[in-house]
Amino acid sequence: MKVILTQNYEESARKGAEIILSALADKPDMLLGLATGETPLGVYRLLAEACRGGRADFSRARTVNLDEYVGCREEDSYSRFMSDNLFDRINLPRENITFADHLADPAAEVARLRGFFAGHTVDLQLLGVGPNGHIGFNEPDETLESLVHVTDLAPATIDANARWFIDGAVPTQAVTMGMGDILRARSILLLVKGESKREALRGLLESDAVTTRNPVTFLHLHPDVTLIAEKSLT
Ligand code: GLP
């Protein structure tokens, strides 16, 4: 794992955006795996700026998102989050976006997305991490699932994500890429932001052990991971 420690979040976002922009320049039709949450927001702002300034062209790129809530309101969906923060600000064709539909039957969405991943390889997967070590919505448990599945959100995740919902009522289920789907990406870019991630990050940096109780540690199994975190978190 390549570890990049930064002075502050701005620097993390800049380095993250540089890695994505360089991958896009090398492969204009890349399949980019995307994440939601606060962590990637600075990266998305810089990608949008690069596109506006003519330094990035997403016209042939394709994207797939890690996860989506089941049965949430449109305005609370991750798909809306991505439109607001990235898709509406870059020249990515709508038809090149793959997303679980928050209103569709979750079992049907799982089948559709499993089909997608059977036929596509993510070139670069951007990841954040939850305070409990989850990646996507692969929550700490006795076992982890390999493929796209419906998951019950951990109480800690519901608490951590309540800040995004006006009434605090976080959906309790999500459709998420599985650990195998994530680990099959050609390369992975993990961004860590915020004090609440210190414990999960420690598990990743202080040992090469892999544990289902801290799913982010599974990234030790991947040959091409770049971790970007603020030095103060280590
Ligand atoms: C959600 C997403 C994760 C993300 C995590 C961290 O739970 N499903 O993919 O990494 O939030 O969120 P934040 O970046 O807001 O701390």
Boltz pocket constraint, residues with backbone or C-beta under 6 A from the ligand:
constraints:
  - pocket:
      binder: B
      contacts: [[A, 35], [A, 36], [A, 37], [A, 38], [A, 39], [A, 40], [A, 66], [A, 67], [A, 127], [A, 128], [A, 129], [A, 130], [A, 131], [A, 134], [A, 135], [A, 136], [A, 137], [A, 157], [A, 161], [A, 193], [A, 194]]
      max_distance: 6.0
